[in-house]
């Protein structure tokens, strides 16, 4: 009886899962199901932490009636945090393959435009020569029309098989670098500096930082700024919620502690989350000001182009102000990504030079 009941439940669950997969094809992928479940869990946690507070704290409800702006600001921050979370999760981190296609397509369009203009110029020159011959000989021109062959400054002869992406990436590395050592063995694509293959996303990411499980995506050049703002908003929301919890417990301190055991447990969990968020915010702020990534900081000795560089020398650091500008404002409206070249030995030597009083006064660090 128990075996038949168990098999019946398994069959029912399998039929329900198949029906769900047919209705929502995106849920047939286990990775997408996991990411969706995490998003639902995070939204539920936010609602629980805020909802329980408004459910128990009568003073907060009375304050809302007399000072609605206070609760409205909290609700605005609550909604903005969730919106920022979904925007960050849905933003591309900067896939190398997409950038390669965009650059190659742009180069192909430029070549087609150049070829069309050269053909038009050749046709115009031929017509002008024909008119000049006709006026000189006063005889009709030959009706024989041949094919027009254009060679522009020998470009076709020197182009070879290298694409625009290959030329661009190789120009970012020192001369003599081999394309074999720079090609991703999984994507079979040439990686620019600071790019890395993510095994969770199965794609190469520009300026790879880390793979965020809660967001269900990688953090790279395309969404690192949004990720920082999400951490900042989440930290502010958690801090504000902790203050509301502490205020409620202080006003009911004379009550038995087990009467508010749920709120005490939620406050303990929220405090741990707040400490983690604050440390994460400070850590990423440090990375931004020094133009580093988590992967470069943690795996520095495993990255080929960082092995010979001293630990306290940041090769991509351009000063705090410049780093902040590149992080926040470098992306243009055309949605093109920024590719950074490796610094020369002279530039590395300059970056490794210790700061002097004159450097501080002249804002060299900025």
N, C-alpha and C positions, 0 to 999 in steps of 0.2 A: 504493500500500500504506500509506504513512504517513498519507495523507489519510483513508482508510477507517478506520484505527486511531484517528485523532484524533476522527473523528465518532462512532465507537463509544464511546469514552471519554466524550465529551460527552453522548451519549444515556444512557449508564449513570449518569452523575452527575445528569442531569436527572430520571431515574426515581427515583433514590435520594432526591433533594431533594423530589420530589413525595410520595413515600411518607412521608418524615419530616414533611412539612407536614400530611399527613392524620392521622398518628399524634399529632403535637404541633402543634395549630393555632396555639399562641402563637408558634411559630418561623417562621410565615409572614410575620411583620412583620420587615423588615430591622433596625429599631431594637431590637427585642427580641432578635433574634439577636446583634446587636453587644453589647448589655448582658450577655447570657448568656455570650458568649465572653470578655468582660473579667472577669467573675466567676470563670470557670473558670481563666483565666490567673493571676489574683491568688492563688487557692487553690494552684495548682501552684507559683507562685513561693515561697510560704510553705513548702510542703512541701520544695522543693528546697533552700532556704537552711538549713532546720533538718535535713533528712535527710542532706545531704552532711556536715554537721558531725559527726553521730553515726556516720556511716559511716567517717570517717577518724580521728576522735579517739578513740583507745583509752583514753587517760587519763580522758576524760569518761565512758566506759562503766564503767570501774573505779570512778570517783567515784559513779556512779549506784548501783552495788552497795552501797557503804559508806554513802552519804548519799542515799538515795532521795528525801528531801524536796526536795532541790535541783532534781532533774530534774522532780519532780512540780509544783513551783511554776512552772518554766519551761513545762511542758506545759499547766498551767492557764491561764497568761497567753496561750499560743499559741491555745488553744481559745476563750478569752474574746474575743480580738481578732477571730477569724473570726466568732464569733457576733455580736459587736457590728457587724461589717461588714454582715452579712446583715440584721440588725434595722434598721440605719440605712437600708440600701437599700430595705427593704420598708415603711418608715414614710412616711406621707403628709407632704409638706412643708407642707401647708396650702393646698389649692386653694380659690380664692375662690368658685368655683361651688358647691362642697360647703357652705361656710359660709353662702352666700346661701340655699341650699335649706333648711338647718337653721333659720336665723332666720325665713324666711318660713313654714315649716311650724309652727314654734313659735308664731308670731304668729297663724296661722290657727286653730290648736288653742285658743289663748287666746280668740280671738273667738267660736269655736263654743261654748266653755264659758260665756262671758259671755252670748251670745245665748240659750242653753238656760236659764240661770238667770233671765234677764229674762222669757222666755216663761212659765216656771213661776210666776214672781211675778205676771205678768199674769193667768194662769189662776186662781191662788189669790185674787187681788183680785176677779176677776169672780165666782167662786163665793161669796165672802163677801158681795159686793153682792147676789147673787141670793138668798142665804139671808136677808139683812136685809130685802129687799123682800118675800119670801114671808112672813116673820114679821109684817111690818107690815100687809100687805094680806090675809094668810091666804088667798091664792089661789095656784094652781100657777103656776110660772114658765113663761114662753114656751118652747116647744120649739125655737124658731129659734136655731140656732147659727151665728154668723158667724165669719169668719176673724179671728184676732188679729194686729194689726199693731203692731210694737214699734219705737219710735224712742228710742234711748238717748242722751240729752243731745245730740242732733243729730250724733252721730258719723258716721252714714252720709252726712249732707249735707256734712260738711267733709273727708271722707276723700279724695275725689278718686281719682286713679289711682295715687298713690304707694304703693309697697309698703313693708313694714317695713324691708327692706334699703336701699331708697333713702333713707328717712328717717334711718336709722342712719348711713349713709355721709356724707350731706350734713351731718349734725350734727358730723362730725369735721373738716370743712373750714370756713374762714371764711365768713360770710354773704355771699351774692352770687356764690358759685362756680357755674359752669355745669356741668350734668351732661354736656354734650357733650364738654367738655375732659377730663372724668374717666372717660369710658367707653372701654373697651378696643376698638380697631377690629377686633381679631381675634375675641375672645370675645363682643363686644357686651354686656359686663357692666360695671357701675359698680365702679370700683376704689377701695378705701379707701387712706388714706395708707400708703406704704412697700410697696405691692403693685406687681408688674410681670409682664408677660406673658413667658413663657419660650418661645422659638421651637423649642427642642428637644423640650420636653414638650407644646407647643401648648396651654398652660393658663396662667392667671394665678395667681401664687403670693403668699401673704401674707408680708410681710417678706422679700422675695426677697433671697438672698445671692449665689448663683451656681449654675450647673449643673455638677455634678460628673460627669465622664466615667467615672471609675473606679466610682462607685456606680451610674451609669446613671439618676440622678434629680436633681431640684433640691434645693438646700438652702434651706429656709425656716423659718418659725416653728415648724412641726410637728416638724422633725427636726434643727434646728441644735444643740440640746443633745446629742443622740445622736451627731451628727457630731463634736462637740468631744471627747466621750469616746472615740470611735473613734480620732481622731488621737492622743490621749493614750496609749491602749493600744498603738497601732501604734508610736509613738515609743519607749515603754518596751521593747517586744519587739525592735525593731531595735537599740536600745542594748545590751540584754542579749546579743543574738546577736553583735554586733560584739565585745563583750568576750570571748565564748567563742572567736571566730575568732582574735583577737589572742593569747589565751592559748595556743591550739594552735600558732600560728606561732612564738611565743616559745620554747615547749618544743622545737620542732624547727628552731631557727635554724641549727644546724650542718649540716643537710641542704642539698642543692643547691636553689636557689630554684625551678628549673623542675619539681622533683618535686611541689611544691604549687601549681602555676600555677593550677589550678582554684579552689582556696581563695583565692588572692590576688586573682583576678579577681572572685570573688563578694564578697570583703571590700571591694574598691574600689567595686563597684556598691552594696553595702549602705551604705557610708559616704556616698556621694552621696545616697542615699535618706534617710538619717538626718538629714543637714544640711537637706534640703528639709522633712522632717517637723517638725523642731524650729522652723524659721522659720515654717512654717504654723501650728504650735501657738501660738507667741508672737503671731503676727499675729491669729489669731482670739481669743486671750485679750484682746488690746488692744481688739478690736471689741466683745467682750462687756462689758468694764468701762466702755466709753463708749457702749454701746447704739447701735452702728452696724452696718451691713452692708457687705460687700465692694462691692456695687453702689453704695451711697450714697457710699462713700469714693472709688471710682474714677471714677464718673460724676456727681459732685456738681453740676457746672455744667450737665448736661443735664436734671437733675430740676427741674421747675418750682418746687416749693415749697421748694427749697434754694438757688435762684440768688441771692436777695438776702441770704442769711445769710453772715456772715464765715466764713472757712475754719476757724478754730479754735473755732468755736461749734458744739456738737453739740446740735441742737434736741430730741432725744429722751433726752438724758442726764439721769438722775435721781439721780446719785450712785453710787459703786461698789457699795455694799451693796445698794441698791435695784435696780440693774441686774442684779446677780447673782441676787437673789431672783426678779425677773421672768423671767430667762433659765432658771433651774433649776426654780422652783416655781410659776410663774404658771398653768401648765396644770392645770385642775381635773380631777376624775374624770369629769366629764360630757363631756370631750374638746372643749369649746368653746374657740375661739381668742380671743386678746386683740387688740382693735383700738385703736390709739393715735390720738388726735386731734392735729392740728397745734397747736403752742404759740402763744399769743397774743403780740403785740408786747411786752407788759410782761414776759412770761416769757422771751422771747428777750433782752430787755435785761438781765434779772437773770442769765441764763446767760452773757452776754458780759462781765459785770463781772469784773475780775481778782481773784484770790484775795489776801486779806490775811492777816496773822498770826492775827487773830481768827477768820477763816474756817477756817484750818487747825486751830486749837485747838478750835473748835466743830464740827469734822468736817463742814464744808459739802460737801467733796468726796466724802463718803461718803453 
